[in-house]
Amino acid sequence: MISGERLLAGLEGRAREKLPPAVFDYLVLGAGESVSAAEAVEAWTALRFHPHVLRDVTDPDPSVTVLGHRLDVPWGIAPTTLQRAVHPDGELAMARATAAAGSLMVVSSNAGTPFADIGATGVHWWLQAYLPSDRTLAQPMLARAVEAGARAVVLTVDTPVVATRYAAGQSVWDTVDPALVRVNFDPGHDDQPGAEKALDLGPHDIGWLAETTGLPVVVKGVLRPDDARRCVQAGAAAVWVSNHGGRQLDRVVATADALPGVRAAVGEAAQVYVDGGLRDGHDLLAALALGADAVFLGRLPLFALVDGGAGVAAMHAELLLQTREALRLAGCGSASDARGLTRAPGANAL
Ligand SMILES: Cc1cc2nc3c(=O)[nH]c(=O)nc-3n(C[C@H](O)[C@H](O)[C@H](O)COP(=O)(O)O)c2cc1C
């Protein structure tokens, strides 16, 4: 295990060393020519801070509140498929370490672990769902999630079809056991007519999901202010600025560039989250500065999961150290104090 300040930067290299090439490629590759996947990290790095001084930073509070629930840290785990191909303990290891960190886990509907087992770890968790053409086919899976204690549903809206990704070698789907995915669907679900991803998603699906599950709905994959407004008008509790880690429409805008417009359009009528290319405490500070209520991490915890629950726990611990240091250096007593740090104050600003 790599330790100390290099830990986060070293995680990808460690995953490359330890994972079969097809699994590693599945984790890192973007869609198309990976233009957006490559730009995601540098879009955060390009931002510049205007830190405060002469403020008490004795004990900066990194906690945030998402949909009424307090998290000890300003990040959650984004939904990712194939966690059990990264480590045999998969979602369970991710869930236990995330619960211990006081964070939140969003569980992919493609998960390879029964929702009930994930819920039994005690982690605070949300379900991520894609909706099929025949919406009623999603109902048993949704009911299982509600039964297992999911506290919200995240509707992913940027995946009408799965974009083409060009792996140099074998496709991961030719190498991994199909039993490692989609265990929360009825057997034979995917072969039924109407089980393919819906091409006709609309704002009404937000209301349908809320009614079907009785849970707040978060819409993931929003990049435009006008779409964000439509989500909120349709009843979304939060919008999640995401380009799916550059895995869907290639050459799509970086989330760091899309976030300010979405925040401005939504105002405080709903929460706004962001993911994509967030790799260290400075990136997190930048996302909070641009108006995110919380951030989500996709690849970073997947890389950490190579070392099972201990790896994920070490990632959470290191990120907390980095976040607290970044808050202190920026003169922020809390995560919410970071809002606006990337804007130059006007001459008359208080
Ligand atoms: C290997 C992998 C699998 C993913 N699977 C899903 C998924 O099942 N559902 C979903 O909504 N997003 C999925 N995503 C997208 C993530 O939720 C998230 O939007 C993205 O990874 C964030 O970017 P980052 O990896 O740079 O942190 C996946 C991403 C990766 C890397």
Ligand as a Chemical Component Dictionary entry (heavy atoms), coordinates in Angstrom:
data_LIG
# 
_chem_comp.id                   LIG 
_chem_comp.type                 NON-POLYMER 
_chem_comp.pdbx_formal_charge   0 
_chem_comp.three_letter_code    LIG 
# 
loop_
_chem_comp_atom.comp_id 
_chem_comp_atom.atom_id 
_chem_comp_atom.alt_atom_id 
_chem_comp_atom.type_symbol 
_chem_comp_atom.charge 
_chem_comp_atom.model_Cartn_x 
_chem_comp_atom.model_Cartn_y 
_chem_comp_atom.model_Cartn_z 
_chem_comp_atom.pdbx_ordinal 
LIG C1  C1  C 0 -15.978 1.941  -14.325 1  
LIG C2  C2  C 0 -17.106 2.916  -14.258 2  
LIG C3  C3  C 0 -18.414 2.442  -14.196 3  
LIG C4  C4  C 0 -19.491 3.340  -14.121 4  
LIG N1  N1  N 0 -20.756 2.853  -13.982 5  
LIG C5  C5  C 0 -21.797 3.725  -13.837 6  
LIG C6  C6  C 0 -23.104 3.257  -13.594 7  
LIG O1  O1  O 0 -23.363 2.050  -13.479 8  
LIG N2  N2  N 0 -24.098 4.178  -13.479 9  
LIG C7  C7  C 0 -23.872 5.529  -13.580 10 
LIG O2  O2  O 0 -24.802 6.334  -13.473 11 
LIG N3  N3  N 0 -22.613 5.998  -13.777 12 
LIG C8  C8  C 0 -21.590 5.129  -13.889 13 
LIG N4  N4  N 0 -20.310 5.616  -14.051 14 
LIG C9  C9  C 0 -20.068 7.090  -14.024 15 
LIG C10 C10 C 0 -19.776 7.554  -12.592 16 
LIG O3  O3  O 0 -20.919 7.466  -11.787 17 
LIG C11 C11 C 0 -19.295 9.008  -12.549 18 
LIG O4  O4  O 0 -20.222 9.823  -13.209 19 
LIG C12 C12 C 0 -17.897 9.230  -13.151 20 
LIG O5  O5  O 0 -17.083 8.099  -12.969 21 
LIG C13 C13 C 0 -17.247 10.444 -12.488 22 
LIG O6  O6  O 0 -15.998 10.725 -13.032 23 
LIG P1  P1  P 0 -14.600 10.253 -12.331 24 
LIG O7  O7  O 0 -14.498 8.784  -12.605 25 
LIG O8  O8  O 0 -13.588 11.040 -13.071 26 
LIG O9  O9  O 0 -14.678 10.552 -10.863 27 
LIG C14 C14 C 0 -19.240 4.735  -14.141 28 
LIG C15 C15 C 0 -17.913 5.198  -14.203 29 
LIG C16 C16 C 0 -16.855 4.315  -14.242 30 
LIG C17 C17 C 0 -15.457 4.859  -14.272 31 
# 
loop_
_chem_comp_bond.comp_id 
_chem_comp_bond.atom_id_1 
_chem_comp_bond.atom_id_2 
_chem_comp_bond.value_order 
_chem_comp_bond.pdbx_ordinal 
LIG C1  C2  SING 1  
LIG C2  C3  SING 2  
LIG C2  C16 DOUB 3  
LIG C3  C4  DOUB 4  
LIG C4  N1  SING 5  
LIG C4  C14 SING 6  
LIG N1  C5  DOUB 7  
LIG C5  C6  SING 8  
LIG C5  C8  SING 9  
LIG C6  O1  DOUB 10 
LIG C6  N2  SING 11 
LIG N2  C7  SING 12 
LIG C7  O2  DOUB 13 
LIG C7  N3  SING 14 
LIG N3  C8  DOUB 15 
LIG C8  N4  SING 16 
LIG N4  C9  SING 17 
LIG N4  C14 SING 18 
LIG C9  C10 SING 19 
LIG C10 O3  SING 20 
LIG C10 C11 SING 21 
LIG C11 O4  SING 22 
LIG C11 C12 SING 23 
LIG C12 O5  SING 24 
LIG C12 C13 SING 25 
LIG C13 O6  SING 26 
LIG O6  P1  SING 27 
LIG P1  O7  DOUB 28 
LIG P1  O8  SING 29 
LIG P1  O9  SING 30 
LIG C14 C15 DOUB 31 
LIG C15 C16 SING 32 
LIG C16 C17 SING 33 
# 
